[in-house]
Amino acid sequence: MSDPVSDPATDRVAGPVTDRTPRRHSARELIALLADGSHQGFRELPYPTREFKLDGPLAWQGYDTVRAHATARTGEEESVVCGTAHIDGTPAVLIAFEFGFLGGSLGERTGDRLESAYEYARAHRLSVVPLVATGGSRMQEGMLALTQLQRVARQSVLTREAGLPQIAVLRDPTTGGGWATLGAGADVVLALPGAQVGFAGSRVRPADADPAAYTAEAQVAAGAADAVVHPEALRETLALWLRLLNTGSAGATGAASTATARPTEAAPPPPPLRTAPLPTTGWDAVQRARSPQRPRAEAYLDAYFTRRAAISGDRCGGTDAGMACGFGECAADGRTVAYAAQLGTATRPAGYRTAARLIRLADRLGIPVLTLVDTPGAANDAAAERQGAGAAIADLFGAVAAARTPVTTLLIGEGGSGGALALAAPGSTWATSDSYFSVIAPELAAAILKRPEGEVESTADQLRIRPQDLVELGVVQGIVGLP
């Protein structure tokens, strides 16, 4: 293993060079990789001018010389390049960090450029795509450099409130305040494979810290990023995300406001994937919903969407493989629809938080939501309680209740208690013929009532959990596929 590569701006170690170290594209190389028409398709924005006294705001001896060397080496005058480009036809503001310029560090002039880019995006109704590669705040500008994070955070919040998407790409390395603002603060977070990603740079971590915890792959596993994307697939992936998320923001036209772009029509419930007669008893409904042959959420999503892109993670340290969330292009009418689907397992707290994150993002962008309910209930083990199961379920109930964008729900299998109901839209829930919804599983209901095992089936009847019972009770609006 060779010697570490030193960051000339902060004297931090960027990481040891190995055969697996990802190639570092320069800012303009990456822009050329993504923008339509190669580099000619990128229009750099004008930058604010800020005059510094000798050696910067702290009069840090030699700072001017270091900056001059960085410019000579990279051809850039600052650590970030900002401009507009089309990515497969969809316009966006690109914010590309140049790590070769003082380690991509943030100083006052960097903050000026970032603020100006966000303001331009809001004025022209454009998505923002930060292409992050930074070692953190610039030490030669001290606290004035660190406070640029507050400026960036404010611009990100204002852009979020304007209903405009932010899609970050984490490059190698993404550490410090750049990760904690432009990266982790984005709506969708993509990362290049093998990239060093973490708040702590390599020289400020504990000596015994596991390097594997500070990688793009580790951040995805921990729910802090959505996906690892290889460089050759990055343009296509970004293009799909931009097309899907720009539906509500009107970024493609640059004219409509969020209010006028907000859809008035809910997403239609999916048609049934299997036609079957209605269950005759409550227990029959339970058996059908638990059948391995019943169509599952993935089949419904594949049939409903022509293409889709997934988000992953609750941004609190967790993921749940039993909850699928993302955005897709509806096969029926081409609209973007957000989806949150239970996959038949007991839902973990991270799953509820991820679904709540999805619904709030869709609501902010003016995109209708489809939820698919299929769970025996919320996970009830000790780990789930320690992970905040109750608070996570409450958060999802709140997200659905507060949503201004229409939410449509289809019950496709088991509807187990509050763990299922949290994902259901009041007044807009439908059911398939091979599903049931119950206040609690019939077996547990019989146990609570101290009934013998032989009375589980009759208890299921008393609970009135069949799809037709749910329609009669007003719990669901109808059974898909039936008149």
C-alpha positions in Angstrom: 0.0 0.0 0.0 1.4 3.4 -1.0 1.5 6.5 1.1 -1.6 8.5 1.8 -2.5 11.4 -0.4 -2.4 14.7 1.5 -5.1 17.4 1.0 -3.1 20.6 0.5 -6.0 22.8 1.8 -6.5 21.2 5.2 -3.5 18.8 5.5 -6.0 16.0 6.0 -5.4 12.6 4.6 -7.8 11.8 1.8 -7.2 8.1 2.1 -4.7 5.5 1.1 -4.2 4.8 -2.6 -5.0 1.2 -3.4 -6.1 -0.8 -6.5 -9.7 -0.3 -5.3 -9.5 3.5 -4.9 -12.2 5.0 -7.2 -11.0 7.2 -10.0 -11.5 10.9 -9.2 -13.0 12.7 -12.0 -12.4 16.4 -12.1 -15.4 18.7 -11.9 -15.4 19.4 -15.6 -14.8 15.8 -16.5 -17.9 14.7 -14.6 -19.9 17.6 -16.1 -18.9 16.4 -19.5 -19.9 12.8 -18.6 -23.4 13.9 -17.6 -24.4 16.9 -19.7 -26.1 16.6 -23.1 -23.8 17.6 -25.9 -20.8 16.8 -23.8 -19.1 19.8 -22.3 -20.7 22.2 -24.8 -24.1 21.6 -23.2 -22.9 23.1 -19.9 -23.4 26.9 -19.3 -21.4 28.1 -16.4 -23.2 30.6 -14.2 -21.7 34.1 -13.5 -20.1 34.2 -10.0 -20.3 36.9 -7.4 -17.0 38.8 -6.9 -15.5 39.0 -3.4 -12.2 40.8 -2.8 -9.9 39.4 -0.2 -7.1 41.2 1.6 -3.7 39.7 1.5 -3.7 36.0 2.3 -7.5 35.9 2.9 -9.7 37.0 5.8 -7.4 35.6 8.5 -4.2 36.9 6.8 -3.0 33.3 6.8 0.6 33.4 5.6 1.0 31.8 2.2 -2.7 31.3 1.5 -2.6 33.4 -1.7 0.3 31.3 -2.9 -1.5 28.0 -2.2 -4.6 29.3 -4.0 -2.5 30.3 -7.0 -0.9 26.9 -7.1 -4.4 25.3 -7.0 -5.5 27.4 -9.9 -2.4 26.6 -11.9 -2.9 22.9 -11.2 -6.7 22.7 -12.0 -7.5 25.7 -14.1 -10.2 26.7 -11.6 -10.4 29.8 -9.4 -12.4 28.1 -6.7 -13.3 24.7 -5.4 -16.8 24.5 -7.0 -18.1 24.9 -10.6 -21.7 25.9 -11.0 -23.9 26.0 -14.1 -26.9 24.7 -16.0 -27.1 21.7 -18.2 -29.6 19.3 -19.7 -29.3 15.6 -18.7 -31.0 13.5 -21.3 -33.3 16.5 -22.0 -34.1 17.6 -18.5 -32.6 20.9 -17.3 -30.9 21.2 -13.9 -28.4 23.3 -12.0 -25.1 21.3 -11.5 -22.8 22.1 -8.6 -19.6 20.2 -9.2 -16.8 20.2 -6.7 -13.2 20.3 -7.8 -11.3 18.2 -5.3 -8.0 19.2 -6.9 -8.6 22.8 -5.8 -7.6 22.7 -2.1 -9.3 19.4 -1.5 -12.7 20.7 -2.6 -12.8 22.7 0.7 -15.5 25.3 1.4 -14.5 28.9 1.9 -16.3 32.3 1.6 -16.1 32.4 -2.1 -17.3 28.8 -2.3 -20.3 29.9 -0.3 -20.9 32.8 -2.6 -21.0 30.5 -5.6 -23.3 27.9 -3.9 -25.7 30.6 -2.8 -25.9 32.1 -6.2 -26.5 28.7 -7.8 -29.4 27.8 -5.5 -30.9 31.3 -6.1 -30.7 30.7 -9.9 -32.3 27.3 -9.5 -35.3 28.8 -7.6 -35.7 31.7 -10.0 -35.8 29.3 -13.0 -37.6 26.4 -11.4 -34.7 24.0 -11.8 -33.6 20.9 -9.9 -30.3 21.1 -8.1 -27.7 18.3 -8.6 -24.7 18.7 -6.2 -21.8 16.5 -7.4 -19.9 16.5 -4.1 -16.2 15.8 -3.5 -14.9 17.7 -0.5 -12.7 17.4 2.5 -14.6 19.9 4.6 -14.3 23.6 5.5 -11.1 25.5 4.6 -8.9 26.0 7.6 -7.1 29.0 6.2 -10.4 30.9 6.5 -11.3 29.7 10.0 -14.8 30.1 11.4 -15.7 32.2 8.3 -15.3 29.1 6.3 -17.3 27.0 8.7 -20.2 29.4 8.7 -20.7 28.8 5.0 -22.4 25.6 6.0 -25.2 27.7 7.5 -25.5 29.6 4.2 -25.7 26.3 2.3 -28.2 24.8 4.7 -30.5 27.8 4.3 -30.3 27.7 0.5 -31.2 24.0 0.6 -34.2 24.6 2.8 -35.4 27.5 0.7 -35.1 25.3 -2.4 -37.0 22.5 -0.6 -39.8 24.8 0.4 -40.0 26.0 -3.3 -40.9 22.4 -4.2 -37.7 21.8 -6.2 -35.9 18.4 -6.1 -32.3 18.1 -4.9 -30.4 15.0 -6.1 -26.9 14.6 -4.7 -24.0 12.5 -6.0 -21.4 11.6 -3.5 -17.9 11.3 -5.0 -14.6 10.4 -3.4 -14.2 11.8 -0.8 -17.3 13.4 0.7 -16.6 14.3 4.3 -17.2 17.1 6.8 -19.8 19.8 6.2 -20.2 19.1 2.5 -21.6 15.7 3.4 -23.7 17.1 6.3 -25.3 19.8 4.0 -25.2 19.3 0.3 -25.0 15.5 0.5 -27.1 14.3 3.4 -29.5 17.2 3.0 -30.6 16.3 -0.5 -33.9 14.5 -1.3 -32.2 11.6 -3.1 -28.6 10.7 -2.3 -26.6 8.6 -4.9 -23.0 7.6 -4.4 -20.2 6.3 -6.5 -18.8 2.9 -5.5 -15.9 2.9 -3.1 -16.2 6.6 -2.3 -15.1 7.7 1.2 -18.2 9.2 2.8 -18.5 10.3 6.4 -18.7 13.3 8.6 -15.3 12.6 10.0 -12.3 12.8 7.7 -9.7 10.1 8.0 -7.3 12.2 10.3 -10.0 13.1 12.8 -11.4 9.6 13.3 -10.6 7.4 16.3 -7.4 5.4 15.7 -9.3 2.1 15.9 -12.2 3.2 13.6 -13.2 0.7 10.9 -12.5 2.3 7.5 -15.4 0.2 6.0 -17.8 2.3 8.0 -16.8 5.4 6.1 -17.8 4.3 2.6 -20.6 4.8 0.2 -21.7 1.2 0.6 -21.8 1.6 4.4 -23.9 4.8 4.2 -26.4 3.0 2.0 -26.6 0.0 4.4 -27.1 2.5 7.3 -30.0 4.3 5.5 -28.1 7.5 5.0 -27.9 7.2 1.2 -30.2 5.7 -1.4 -28.0 3.8 -3.8 -24.5 3.2 -5.1 -24.3 3.9 -8.8 -21.4 3.1 -11.1 -20.0 6.0 -13.1 -21.1 4.5 -16.5 -24.7 4.3 -15.2 -24.7 7.7 -13.5 -26.0 9.8 -16.4 -28.9 7.4 -17.1 -29.8 7.2 -13.4 -29.7 10.9 -12.9 -31.8 11.4 -16.0 -34.5 9.0 -14.7 -34.6 10.7 -11.3 -34.8 14.2 -12.9 -37.7 13.1 -15.2 -39.6 11.5 -12.3 -39.2 14.2 -9.8 -39.7 17.2 -12.1 -43.4 16.3 -12.7 -44.7 18.4 -9.8 -42.0 21.0 -9.8 -42.5 22.0 -13.4 -38.7 22.2 -13.8 -39.0 21.2 -17.5 -40.9 24.3 -18.4 -39.5 26.7 -15.8 -42.8 28.5 -15.5 -45.4 26.8 -13.4 -45.5 27.3 -9.6 -45.8 24.4 -7.2 -49.4 25.3 -6.4 -50.5 25.2 -10.1 -48.4 22.1 -10.7 -50.0 20.1 -7.8 -52.1 17.3 -9.3 -55.8 17.2 -8.6 -56.3 13.6 -9.6 -55.3 10.7 -7.4 -53.4 7.8 -8.7 -55.8 5.0 -9.7 -55.6 1.8 -7.6 -53.9 -1.1 -9.5 -56.2 -3.6 -11.1 -56.2 -7.1 -9.6 -53.5 -9.5 -10.8 -55.6 -12.5 -10.1 -59.4 -12.8 -10.3 -60.9 -15.0 -7.6 -64.3 -15.3 -6.0 -64.8 -13.5 -2.7 -64.0 -15.5 0.4 -66.9 -17.2 2.1 -65.6 -17.0 5.7 -63.2 -14.8 7.6 -60.8 -17.7 8.0 -61.0 -18.3 4.2 -59.9 -14.7 3.7 -57.0 -15.1 6.0 -55.8 -18.3 4.2 -56.0 -16.6 0.8 -54.1 -13.6 2.0 -51.3 -15.8 3.5 -51.1 -18.1 0.4 -47.7 -18.2 -1.2 -49.4 -18.2 -4.6 -51.0 -14.8 -4.1 -49.5 -11.9 -6.1 -47.2 -9.8 -4.1 -46.2 -6.1 -4.1 -43.3 -6.5 -6.5 -45.7 -8.0 -9.1 -48.1 -5.1 -8.7 -45.4 -2.5 -8.9 -44.0 -4.2 -12.1 -47.4 -4.1 -13.7 -48.3 -0.6 -12.6 -45.1 1.2 -13.6 -43.1 1.2 -16.9 -40.0 2.2 -15.0 -39.2 3.2 -11.4 -36.4 4.4 -9.1 -36.2 3.4 -5.5 -35.2 5.3 -2.4 -33.8 3.5 0.6 -33.3 4.3 4.2 -34.8 6.3 7.0 -31.9 8.7 7.4 -31.8 7.6 11.0 -29.5 4.7 10.7 -31.8 2.0 9.4 -33.3 0.2 6.4 -36.1 -2.3 6.0 -36.0 -4.8 3.2 -39.7 -5.4 3.7 -40.7 -1.8 2.6 -40.2 -0.8 -1.0 -40.4 3.0 -1.6 -39.7 5.1 -4.7 -41.1 6.9 -7.7 -42.3 5.5 -11.0 -43.8 6.3 -14.3 -47.4 5.0 -14.3 -48.1 2.7 -17.2 -51.7 3.9 -17.5 -51.1 7.6 -18.2 -47.3 8.3 -18.0 -47.6 10.4 -14.8 -45.1 10.1 -12.0 -46.5 8.3 -9.0 -44.7 7.8 -5.7 -45.1 4.4 -4.1 -44.6 2.8 -0.6 -45.3 -0.9 -0.6 -45.1 -3.5 2.2 -43.7 -6.8 1.0 -45.5 -9.2 3.3 -43.2 -9.2 6.2 -43.5 -7.6 9.7 -42.6 -3.9 9.1 -39.6 -2.6 10.9 -39.4 1.0 12.4 -37.0 1.9 9.6 -39.6 0.9 7.1 -42.2 3.2 8.6 -39.8 6.1 8.7 -38.7 5.5 5.1 -42.4 5.5 3.9 -43.0 8.7 5.9 -40.0 10.3 4.2 -41.3 9.2 0.8 -44.8 10.6 1.4 -43.4 13.9 2.6 -41.1 14.2 -0.4 -44.0 13.4 -2.8 -46.2 15.9 -1.1 -43.6 18.6 -1.4 -43.1 18.0 -5.1 -46.8 17.7 -5.8 -46.7 14.0 -6.8 -49.6 11.6 -6.1 -48.8 8.5 -3.9 -49.8 4.9 -4.1 -49.4 2.6 -1.1 -49.7 -1.2 -1.1 -50.6 -2.7 2.3 -49.4 -6.3 3.0 -48.1 -7.1 6.4 -49.0 -9.4 9.3 -48.3 -6.3 11.5 -45.5 -4.2 12.9 -42.3 -5.9 14.1 -42.8 -6.5 17.8 -39.4 -7.8 18.9 -37.2 -6.1 21.5 -35.0 -4.6 18.8 -38.0 -2.9 17.2 -39.0 -1.4 20.5 -35.5 0.0 21.0 -35.6 1.4 17.5 -38.7 3.4 18.3 -41.5 1.3 16.7 -44.3 3.4 18.3 -42.8 6.7 17.3 -42.1 5.5 13.7 -45.7 4.3 13.3 -47.0 7.6 14.7 -44.8 9.5 12.2 -46.2 7.6 9.3 -49.8 8.1 10.5 -49.0 11.8 10.6 -47.4 11.9 7.2 -50.4 10.3 5.6 -52.8 12.5 7.5 -51.0 15.7 6.6 -50.4 15.0 2.9 -52.0 17.5 0.6 -51.2 15.4 -2.5 -53.7 12.5 -3.0 -52.8 9.2 -1.5 -54.4 6.0 -2.8 -54.1 2.6 -1.0 -54.6 -0.9 -2.2 -54.8 -3.7 0.3 -53.3 -6.7 -1.5 -52.8 -9.3 1.3 -52.6 -9.2 5.0 -53.8 -6.1 6.8 -52.4 -6.7 10.3 -53.6 -4.1 12.8 -52.1 -0.6 13.2 -48.9 -1.7 11.5 -50.9 -2.0 8.3 -53.3 0.8 8.9 -50.5 3.4 9.2 -49.9 3.1 5.5 -53.6 3.2 4.5 -55.2 6.4 3.1 -58.4 7.3 5.0 -61.3 7.5 2.5 -59.2 6.2 -0.4 -58.4 2.6 0.4 -59.3 -0.3 -1.9 -58.9 -4.1 -1.5 -58.3 -7.2 -3.6 -60.4 -10.3 -3.3 -57.5 -12.2 -1.7 -57.0 -9.8 1.2 -58.2 -9.1 4.7 -57.9 -6.3 7.3 -58.2 -6.9 11.0 -57.8 -5.1 14.2 -55.5 -8.0 15.2 -54.7 -11.4 13.7 -57.5 -13.9 14.5 -55.1 -16.2 16.4 -54.0 -13.3 18.7 -57.6 -12.1 19.1 -58.6 -15.6 20.3 -55.7 -15.7 22.7 -56.5 -12.3 24.1 -60.1 -13.4 24.6 -58.9 -16.6 26.2 -60.6 -18.8 23.7 -59.5 -22.3 22.8 -57.5 -22.8 19.6 -60.5 -24.4 18.0 -62.3 -21.1 18.0 -59.8 -19.2 15.9 -61.8 -19.6 12.8 -65.1 -18.5 14.3 -63.3 -15.5 15.8 -62.1 -14.6 12.3 -65.8 -14.5 11.2 -66.8 -12.4 14.2 -64.1 -9.8 13.4 -65.6 -9.3 9.9 -62.4 -9.1 8.1 -63.3 -10.2 4.6 -63.1 -7.7 1.7 -66.8 -7.5 1.4 -67.2 -6.9 5.1 -64.7 -4.1 4.9 -66.8 -2.5 2.1 -70.0 -2.8 4.1 -68.3 -1.3 7.2 -67.0 1.6 5.2 -63.3 0.8 5.9 -62.5 0.4 2.2 -64.1 2.0 -0.8 -64.4 -1.1 -3.0 -62.9 -4.3 -4.2 -60.8 -3.9 -7.4 -62.0 -5.9 -10.3 -65.6 -6.1 -9.0 -68.4 -3.8 -10.2 
